[in-house]
Amino acid sequence: AINAKADIIYYDAFAKDLKEAINFTKNTQSKLYFDTPMALTDTNIEQLKEIIKEHQPDGILANNVGILNLNLNPNTEIILGYQMNIFNDNQLQYYNHKAIASIELNLKELSEFKQKDKLIYYAHGSPVVMSFKETFSTDHLTDEKKYTFQLRKTNTGTTQMLYSKSLGLLQHTPKIIEAGISQLYLDLDKDVFKLTSLYKRLLEGEQVSVQEFQHGVTIGNLVKGVM
């Protein structure tokens, strides 16, 4: 991500190798924001306070409303994660933070936002659809319609269930830009350099081939929405 000149790198605040990630981003143009999970206990909140106090990140990605009351350094930017389900301008005005838009919104609904400078779009990755307190002996669950959902253990002892297919909006990026959105969020655990580079080039208006990453992904609710 650093080599691809990502503007912001979101990294798990509870990761065991957090210090290593901090050292990697020093003296680079990429800012480091601590990513926080949706499910947080009071103990986790206290741990998070200590982590933030010790490392002083450039910003926080908040997926839990409790993080908004941590009395952070005023220079620490807060961005609301997609699990905060930001659906309209009233929410943006109320929270007064930049936000990753709800992944349930379609293109028309995104274009209707007035405060597009505060809006970020989830363009690529596997969103979390459910969080469990339990851990499981398997790495996936399959529902009655035979959709398979990957399970991911977190560093706070919970389990996240991921979308059955990865989102991949590469070929639709020009439409997102036309809707007035100029900031994209990528949740990547492989092909990080390639995908970050491609999306940056697309944001800059370049014509690039995205064929390599078009298969096995979904565009989610970009066209149909859920309402």
Backbone bond lengths (Angstrom), bond angles and torsions (degrees), N, CA, C in turn:
res aa  C-N    CA-C-N  psi(-1)  N-CA   C-N-CA  omega(-1)  CA-C   N-CA-C  phi
1 A - - - 1.461 - - 1.532 110.80 -
2 I 1.320 115.73 -39.36 1.477 119.77 177.60 1.522 110.12 -64.43
3 N 1.329 116.29 -45.72 1.472 120.64 -179.17 1.523 111.72 -63.67
4 A 1.343 116.49 -29.14 1.460 120.76 177.84 1.522 111.97 -85.28
5 K 1.349 115.95 2.34 1.464 122.61 177.48 1.537 112.60 62.51
6 A 1.334 115.36 43.87 1.470 119.86 173.12 1.522 108.79 -61.36
7 D 1.321 116.78 136.14 1.465 120.41 -179.81 1.528 110.67 -66.78
8 I 1.344 115.63 -43.55 1.467 121.72 -179.74 1.519 108.55 -132.74
9 I 1.316 116.50 135.96 1.456 121.81 172.75 1.527 107.45 -111.95
10 Y 1.335 115.74 123.58 1.463 121.55 178.66 1.524 107.87 -96.80
11 Y 1.328 116.53 123.72 1.462 120.50 -175.48 1.523 109.68 -132.27
12 D 1.319 115.55 137.61 1.460 121.81 -176.43 1.531 111.46 -53.44
13 A 1.319 116.22 120.47 1.470 121.15 -179.09 1.526 112.33 -62.01
14 F 1.329 117.09 -24.47 1.462 121.43 -177.31 1.533 112.73 -100.17
15 A 1.329 117.33 7.27 1.469 120.87 -178.27 1.524 110.76 -64.19
16 K 1.324 115.66 142.33 1.472 120.36 179.79 1.525 111.75 -67.28
17 D 1.330 117.13 -26.34 1.466 120.46 -179.03 1.534 111.86 -104.12
18 L 1.336 115.84 29.55 1.470 120.22 -178.61 1.529 111.81 -58.47
19 K 1.347 116.28 -43.53 1.471 119.18 -178.74 1.525 111.36 -61.12
20 E 1.323 115.59 -37.14 1.467 119.74 178.52 1.527 110.51 -64.54
21 A 1.345 116.35 -41.52 1.463 120.51 178.27 1.529 110.81 -63.25
22 I 1.329 116.22 -39.75 1.469 120.60 178.24 1.525 110.64 -61.64
23 N 1.324 115.81 -44.15 1.471 120.00 179.69 1.522 111.51 -63.86
24 F 1.341 116.89 -37.09 1.466 120.58 179.21 1.519 111.70 -61.72
25 T 1.327 116.76 -37.81 1.465 119.77 -173.46 1.531 113.46 -87.04
26 K 1.324 117.09 -8.08 1.465 119.22 178.14 1.530 110.02 -62.65
27 N 1.323 115.26 138.98 1.467 122.13 177.59 1.524 112.72 60.68
28 T 1.341 116.46 30.20 1.463 121.18 172.26 1.525 107.46 -119.95
29 Q 1.325 116.35 170.04 1.469 119.06 179.51 1.529 111.73 -83.68
30 S 1.331 117.05 -5.47 1.469 120.69 179.45 1.528 110.70 -86.58
31 K 1.330 115.96 130.47 1.464 120.35 174.49 1.530 109.30 -85.51
32 L 1.334 116.85 151.28 1.456 121.49 179.04 1.524 110.05 -111.17
33 Y 1.343 115.77 118.74 1.456 122.17 176.90 1.529 108.20 -110.88
34 F 1.314 116.66 139.57 1.461 120.36 178.44 1.525 109.74 -83.32
35 D 1.322 115.58 124.04 1.461 122.34 177.59 1.524 108.85 -85.58
36 T 1.326 117.28 134.68 1.465 121.10 -177.60 1.530 109.57 -123.50
37 P 1.334 117.92 143.00 1.467 120.46 -176.97 1.521 112.77 -76.58
38 M 1.331 115.59 163.61 1.462 120.77 178.21 1.528 110.72 -71.21
39 A 1.335 116.90 -40.76 1.458 121.31 -177.43 1.524 109.86 -92.46
40 L 1.346 116.57 111.24 1.463 122.01 -178.88 1.526 109.64 -133.22
41 T 1.321 117.05 129.58 1.465 120.70 173.77 1.524 109.15 -85.65
42 D 1.331 116.99 171.23 1.465 120.44 176.00 1.525 110.54 -60.03
43 T 1.329 116.44 -36.98 1.466 120.57 177.54 1.522 110.66 -63.05
44 N 1.338 116.65 -43.03 1.465 120.66 177.64 1.528 111.59 -60.21
45 I 1.331 115.84 -40.32 1.470 120.43 179.67 1.523 110.53 -61.49
46 E 1.323 116.82 -43.67 1.466 120.37 178.35 1.520 110.76 -64.18
47 Q 1.343 116.88 -40.71 1.462 120.55 177.16 1.523 110.47 -62.29
48 L 1.336 115.43 -41.91 1.460 120.37 -179.18 1.526 111.20 -63.73
49 K 1.318 116.91 -39.56 1.467 120.13 176.99 1.526 110.76 -56.60
50 E 1.335 116.65 -44.93 1.467 121.30 -179.39 1.520 111.28 -66.42
51 I 1.334 117.05 -40.21 1.469 121.57 179.73 1.530 110.07 -62.92
52 I 1.335 116.07 -44.81 1.470 120.23 -179.78 1.526 110.57 -66.72
53 K 1.326 116.41 -42.17 1.464 120.88 179.80 1.523 111.21 -61.36
54 E 1.331 116.39 -40.20 1.469 120.74 -177.64 1.525 112.29 -72.15
55 H 1.336 117.07 -40.44 1.470 119.54 -168.92 1.524 114.68 -106.31
56 Q 1.331 118.71 -17.08 1.468 122.19 176.38 1.537 112.29 47.38
57 P 1.326 117.47 69.67 1.472 119.70 -178.74 1.526 111.83 -70.01
58 D 1.331 115.32 167.04 1.465 120.01 176.18 1.523 110.98 -68.97
59 G 1.340 115.86 -28.37 1.458 119.06 -178.94 1.514 111.23 -168.02
60 I 1.342 114.30 176.80 1.466 122.41 -179.11 1.526 108.12 -129.83
61 L 1.333 116.76 135.32 1.452 121.51 169.12 1.522 106.62 -97.58
62 A 1.334 116.59 110.71 1.467 122.06 -171.93 1.522 111.06 -101.47
63 N 1.325 115.95 117.77 1.461 121.29 174.68 1.525 111.78 -107.82
64 N 1.325 116.89 5.04 1.458 122.62 -178.76 1.528 107.75 -135.06
65 V 1.331 116.80 129.63 1.464 120.90 -173.99 1.533 111.87 -62.34
66 G 1.348 117.25 -24.55 1.457 120.35 179.65 1.516 113.74 -61.85
67 I 1.340 117.00 -22.98 1.466 121.14 -178.80 1.529 110.96 -70.30
68 L 1.312 116.85 -21.37 1.465 120.29 -177.09 1.523 112.53 -72.47
69 N 1.328 117.32 -8.90 1.471 121.04 -178.80 1.528 112.72 -112.77
70 L 1.327 117.17 28.59 1.467 120.21 -176.16 1.525 113.63 -90.22
71 N 1.330 117.75 0.73 1.470 121.44 -179.21 1.524 111.16 53.54
72 L 1.329 115.01 55.60 1.456 120.73 -178.14 1.520 111.04 -73.38
73 N 1.332 114.69 162.81 1.460 120.87 170.92 1.533 108.34 -53.06
74 P 1.323 118.89 132.31 1.476 120.61 -177.96 1.522 113.55 -58.01
75 N 1.340 116.91 -22.05 1.467 120.63 179.28 1.530 112.06 -82.93
76 T 1.329 117.58 -4.95 1.460 121.46 -179.88 1.524 108.93 -89.43
77 E 1.315 116.30 108.86 1.461 120.27 -178.20 1.530 110.66 -72.47
78 I 1.311 116.05 142.31 1.465 121.88 173.62 1.521 108.59 -110.70
79 I 1.334 116.07 128.48 1.455 122.09 171.71 1.523 107.43 -115.66
80 L 1.315 117.04 131.34 1.454 121.24 -179.92 1.525 109.63 -79.88
81 G 1.337 116.62 129.03 1.451 120.98 -179.44 1.521 112.41 -76.71
82 Y 1.313 115.74 168.95 1.466 120.04 -177.59 1.526 112.21 -65.65
83 Q 1.341 117.71 -21.35 1.459 119.84 179.10 1.531 112.65 -75.19
84 M 1.317 116.43 -8.04 1.472 120.07 170.97 1.528 110.83 -79.33
85 N 1.341 116.06 -9.08 1.469 123.03 171.13 1.527 112.52 57.75
86 I 1.322 115.94 53.63 1.466 121.08 179.74 1.523 109.20 -73.41
87 F 1.328 115.48 117.15 1.458 121.93 -169.05 1.523 113.42 -115.57
88 N 1.343 117.85 -14.69 1.468 118.42 -174.35 1.529 111.13 -160.20
89 D 1.341 115.16 171.19 1.461 122.07 -178.68 1.522 112.90 -64.39
90 N 1.337 117.12 -30.98 1.469 119.46 -179.92 1.520 111.11 -61.00
91 Q 1.319 116.48 -40.22 1.461 119.92 178.07 1.525 110.89 -65.76
92 L 1.333 116.44 -43.78 1.468 119.76 178.65 1.526 110.78 -59.52
93 Q 1.320 115.66 -42.40 1.465 119.78 -179.78 1.526 110.94 -66.95
94 Y 1.333 116.93 -40.16 1.458 121.24 -178.35 1.529 111.12 -64.96
95 Y 1.322 116.51 -49.89 1.465 120.08 -177.36 1.527 112.14 -77.81
96 N 1.349 116.64 -30.48 1.466 122.68 178.81 1.530 112.16 58.77
97 H 1.318 116.21 42.30 1.461 122.70 174.38 1.519 109.03 -134.76
98 K 1.323 116.39 155.81 1.458 119.37 168.41 1.526 108.42 -61.90
99 A 1.341 116.23 155.33 1.460 118.85 -176.42 1.518 111.69 -150.83
100 I 1.337 114.78 145.73 1.455 120.28 168.00 1.520 106.12 -80.40
101 A 1.313 116.91 122.91 1.459 121.36 -175.54 1.528 111.01 -62.97
102 S 1.322 116.01 152.80 1.460 120.86 173.91 1.517 109.64 -54.15
103 I 1.338 116.49 136.00 1.465 119.75 179.67 1.531 111.10 -75.12
104 E 1.335 117.73 -1.44 1.461 120.98 177.02 1.531 112.15 -84.16
105 L 1.328 117.47 -12.18 1.460 120.76 -177.01 1.519 111.78 -77.41
106 N 1.338 116.07 146.18 1.462 119.36 174.08 1.536 109.63 -99.26
107 L 1.319 114.70 179.37 1.462 120.35 -173.42 1.532 111.92 -62.81
108 K 1.313 117.03 -40.99 1.472 120.84 -179.81 1.529 110.10 -62.88
109 E 1.329 116.20 -43.43 1.464 120.32 -179.05 1.527 111.20 -66.33
110 L 1.331 116.99 -36.65 1.467 120.21 176.30 1.527 110.78 -63.18
111 S 1.322 115.64 -41.74 1.467 119.87 -177.10 1.516 112.36 -65.84
112 E 1.351 117.38 -19.19 1.466 120.95 -177.54 1.531 113.54 -84.53
113 F 1.337 116.92 -8.90 1.468 119.49 175.67 1.525 109.52 -63.66
114 K 1.321 116.59 138.67 1.463 120.46 176.25 1.527 111.29 -87.06
115 Q 1.337 117.06 -34.07 1.465 121.53 -176.07 1.537 110.63 -96.94
116 K 1.322 115.95 60.18 1.462 119.50 -175.18 1.528 112.88 -67.73
117 D 1.342 116.60 -20.01 1.459 119.53 177.44 1.531 111.27 -66.69
118 K 1.342 116.36 -18.44 1.470 120.42 179.24 1.523 112.45 -98.33
119 L 1.322 116.49 0.47 1.456 120.15 -170.96 1.533 111.68 -103.92
120 I 1.338 114.83 135.98 1.465 123.10 177.43 1.522 107.24 -122.18
121 Y 1.334 117.55 142.71 1.453 119.73 -177.51 1.526 111.02 -111.20
122 Y 1.336 116.62 133.53 1.468 122.86 176.90 1.533 106.99 -75.54
123 A 1.318 116.80 105.38 1.465 120.80 -172.09 1.525 114.08 -100.99
124 H 1.321 117.80 -26.45 1.467 118.86 -174.51 1.522 110.70 -155.36
125 G 1.343 115.55 136.41 1.455 119.67 176.37 1.515 112.45 137.68
126 S 1.321 116.10 -171.74 1.463 122.75 -178.66 1.518 109.24 -116.57
127 P 1.333 117.95 97.23 1.468 120.43 -176.95 1.523 112.53 -64.62
128 V 1.317 114.86 150.76 1.463 121.23 174.01 1.528 108.07 -79.82
129 V 1.332 117.03 126.89 1.463 120.12 179.48 1.526 112.44 -107.07
130 M 1.344 116.92 -15.76 1.459 119.67 179.21 1.524 109.07 -160.70
131 S 1.333 116.40 147.01 1.465 121.51 176.00 1.524 109.33 -121.50
132 F 1.334 116.68 137.52 1.460 122.90 -179.97 1.520 110.15 -117.97
133 K 1.307 116.43 143.84 1.461 120.40 171.80 1.529 110.16 -72.89
134 E 1.350 115.65 -28.78 1.463 120.86 -177.01 1.531 111.90 -78.11
135 T 1.329 114.52 161.81 1.460 121.28 167.63 1.529 107.13 -109.63
136 F 1.334 116.42 157.82 1.459 121.04 -174.54 1.532 110.12 -124.33
137 S 1.322 115.49 157.47 1.466 120.63 178.27 1.520 111.88 -87.67
138 T 1.339 116.50 0.41 1.458 121.74 178.39 1.531 109.30 -121.14
139 D 1.327 115.96 163.78 1.467 119.04 179.23 1.525 112.11 -104.86
140 H 1.344 117.47 11.71 1.457 119.98 178.11 1.526 110.69 -158.65
141 L 1.316 115.83 159.87 1.456 122.66 172.88 1.534 108.11 -128.73
142 T 1.324 117.05 144.90 1.463 122.03 179.11 1.523 108.99 -121.15
143 D 1.346 116.89 131.26 1.462 119.63 -178.01 1.527 111.23 -90.77
144 E 1.332 115.57 -177.57 1.467 120.25 -174.78 1.526 112.65 -67.80
145 K 1.334 117.54 -19.01 1.464 121.22 176.99 1.528 111.85 -92.65
146 K 1.329 115.63 8.10 1.468 123.26 177.04 1.526 113.56 71.77
147 Y 1.331 116.89 20.62 1.458 120.18 171.28 1.532 108.12 -81.61
148 T 1.332 116.38 133.84 1.460 120.78 -178.21 1.520 109.95 -106.20
149 F 1.330 115.50 131.37 1.460 122.30 -177.43 1.524 109.18 -117.52
150 Q 1.318 116.16 122.98 1.468 121.14 179.04 1.525 110.33 -70.27
151 L 1.328 116.46 142.43 1.465 122.06 175.57 1.523 109.11 -106.32
152 R 1.329 115.76 138.88 1.469 121.10 -178.30 1.523 109.33 -131.53
153 K 1.327 116.05 122.98 1.465 120.44 178.06 1.525 109.20 -78.29
154 T 1.317 116.27 140.26 1.459 120.94 -179.69 1.523 110.69 -101.27
155 N 1.311 115.42 169.83 1.463 120.96 178.95 1.525 112.85 -81.35
156 T 1.333 116.82 1.40 1.468 120.07 175.28 1.528 111.15 -108.22
157 G 1.332 117.53 8.08 1.456 121.05 174.75 1.516 115.66 90.46
158 T 1.337 117.52 6.39 1.460 120.48 176.52 1.533 109.57 -99.52
159 T 1.321 115.26 176.56 1.465 121.32 176.99 1.516 108.80 -125.66
160 Q 1.327 116.29 133.20 1.462 121.24 177.76 1.528 109.67 -106.08
161 M 1.314 115.83 137.03 1.461 120.78 172.37 1.526 108.36 -99.97
162 L 1.325 116.87 128.39 1.453 121.78 -175.11 1.525 111.38 -99.50
163 Y 1.312 114.98 155.92 1.467 122.99 175.94 1.521 109.13 -48.34
164 S 1.344 117.53 144.75 1.464 120.78 -175.40 1.520 112.71 -65.19
165 K 1.344 117.26 -26.28 1.462 122.13 175.90 1.515 108.75 -130.94
166 S 1.313 116.46 149.46 1.462 119.53 176.04 1.523 109.93 -72.62
167 L 1.332 115.78 143.26 1.456 120.38 170.86 1.524 108.80 -77.22
168 G 1.310 116.84 142.22 1.461 121.47 176.90 1.510 109.91 -150.99
169 L 1.328 117.29 103.18 1.462 121.76 -172.75 1.527 113.25 -106.29
170 L 1.341 116.97 20.20 1.465 119.70 -173.73 1.524 112.91 -49.60
171 Q 1.343 116.82 -55.95 1.466 119.69 -174.46 1.520 112.51 -69.90
172 H 1.336 117.08 -13.44 1.466 120.83 -179.90 1.528 112.74 -100.50
173 T 1.318 117.04 2.26 1.466 120.27 -179.13 1.527 113.01 -55.88
174 P 1.346 119.48 -41.80 1.472 118.46 177.46 1.528 113.00 -57.20
175 K 1.345 117.62 -36.04 1.472 120.58 178.76 1.526 110.66 -67.89
176 I 1.329 116.34 -37.14 1.466 120.49 178.43 1.528 109.98 -65.14
177 I 1.329 115.59 -40.72 1.468 120.54 177.95 1.529 110.14 -64.65
178 E 1.343 116.54 -42.40 1.466 120.90 178.71 1.529 111.22 -61.14
179 A 1.340 116.27 -30.29 1.468 120.19 178.43 1.526 111.89 -74.98
180 G 1.346 116.74 -5.45 1.459 120.83 176.21 1.511 114.71 100.50
181 I 1.336 117.11 7.14 1.466 120.97 -179.66 1.520 108.55 -94.32
182 S 1.324 117.27 126.97 1.468 120.52 -176.50 1.530 113.14 -120.84
183 Q 1.347 116.85 5.03 1.464 120.48 -179.54 1.526 108.91 -127.81
184 L 1.335 116.37 131.37 1.461 121.69 -176.66 1.525 110.55 -121.23
185 Y 1.328 114.50 147.13 1.468 121.93 176.71 1.523 108.31 -113.12
186 L 1.332 116.35 129.12 1.461 122.33 178.02 1.520 108.82 -119.36
187 D 1.335 116.27 130.46 1.466 121.38 178.61 1.528 106.69 -111.99
188 L 1.325 117.00 93.98 1.462 121.34 -168.14 1.524 112.38 -119.87
189 D 1.342 115.06 141.64 1.467 119.59 170.80 1.528 111.69 -126.78
190 K 1.337 116.86 3.65 1.461 121.46 173.52 1.533 108.26 -155.07
191 D 1.333 115.94 161.63 1.477 121.70 -177.81 1.528 111.79 51.24
192 V 1.322 115.61 35.37 1.470 120.17 -172.82 1.531 111.35 -62.93
193 F 1.331 116.56 -47.55 1.468 119.38 -178.06 1.527 110.91 -63.15
194 K 1.338 116.58 -47.46 1.468 120.89 -177.07 1.522 111.51 -60.91
195 L 1.335 115.59 -49.47 1.463 119.22 -175.89 1.522 112.51 -69.25
196 T 1.322 116.80 -41.63 1.467 119.44 177.78 1.522 110.58 -61.39
197 S 1.314 116.20 -42.77 1.473 120.99 179.44 1.524 110.78 -63.50
198 L 1.345 117.18 -43.88 1.464 120.98 -179.36 1.524 111.78 -62.10
199 Y 1.327 116.11 -46.45 1.461 119.00 -179.18 1.533 111.71 -65.50
200 K 1.316 117.32 -36.98 1.466 119.92 177.58 1.529 110.15 -63.27
201 R 1.316 116.20 -42.22 1.472 119.94 179.27 1.528 111.05 -65.79
202 L 1.331 116.67 -39.47 1.463 120.22 177.37 1.526 111.32 -64.23
203 L 1.331 116.51 -40.50 1.469 120.22 177.46 1.520 111.50 -62.70
204 E 1.322 116.09 -29.36 1.465 120.70 179.52 1.522 112.30 -85.54
205 G 1.352 116.86 3.38 1.457 120.95 175.02 1.507 115.43 88.20
206 E 1.324 117.68 10.44 1.467 120.48 -179.70 1.522 111.06 -76.02
207 Q 1.330 115.74 152.17 1.452 122.39 172.23 1.529 107.48 -92.80
208 V 1.314 117.26 113.31 1.471 120.22 -177.90 1.527 109.55 -131.48
209 S 1.323 115.65 155.86 1.461 121.16 177.12 1.526 109.47 -82.49
210 V 1.328 115.94 128.73 1.465 120.69 -179.63 1.532 111.09 -117.37
211 Q 1.328 115.77 11.22 1.467 121.01 -173.31 1.524 112.81 -56.70
212 E 1.330 116.82 -35.87 1.463 121.25 -176.90 1.524 112.25 -59.05
213 F 1.335 117.47 -29.12 1.463 120.80 -173.33 1.537 113.19 -114.49
214 Q 1.332 117.04 16.56 1.461 120.48 -177.56 1.523 113.27 -86.68
215 H 1.317 117.90 -17.39 1.452 120.73 -173.15 1.536 111.03 -94.13
216 G 1.342 115.07 145.67 1.460 120.10 176.09 1.512 114.47 75.03
217 V 1.342 116.81 15.21 1.467 120.48 178.98 1.525 109.38 -124.92
218 T 1.320 116.21 165.93 1.453 122.39 177.48 1.529 109.81 -123.54
219 I 1.328 117.01 156.29 1.466 119.93 175.22 1.530 110.49 -93.10
220 G 1.353 116.17 5.85 1.465 119.74 175.43 1.513 112.39 60.94
221 N 1.327 116.54 -131.12 1.469 121.69 -175.45 1.519 113.21 -99.24
222 L 1.338 116.71 14.96 1.464 120.05 -173.43 1.521 112.54 -55.96
223 V 1.338 117.38 -37.65 1.461 121.01 -177.54 1.526 111.81 -97.24
224 K 1.345 116.78 -52.99 1.466 119.46 -171.95 1.523 113.36 -85.06
225 G 1.335 118.26 -31.54 1.455 120.32 -175.31 1.527 110.90 69.98
226 V 1.326 116.31 -169.53 1.464 120.29 -179.99 1.528 112.37 -124.62
227 M 1.332 117.81 -7.71 1.471 120.83 -175.19 1.537 110.00 -94.10
